[in-house]
């Protein structure tokens, strides 16, 4: 896996975590449960 993809995934995960904290009830609607 290219480093660029890894960094992109990390960024996306961080954004997703922040979003989950902002809207807890929406967690079930997200298709990306890690």
Buried (B, 14 or more C-beta within 10 A) or exposed (E): EEEEEEEEEEEEEEEBEEEBEEEEEEEEEEEEEE
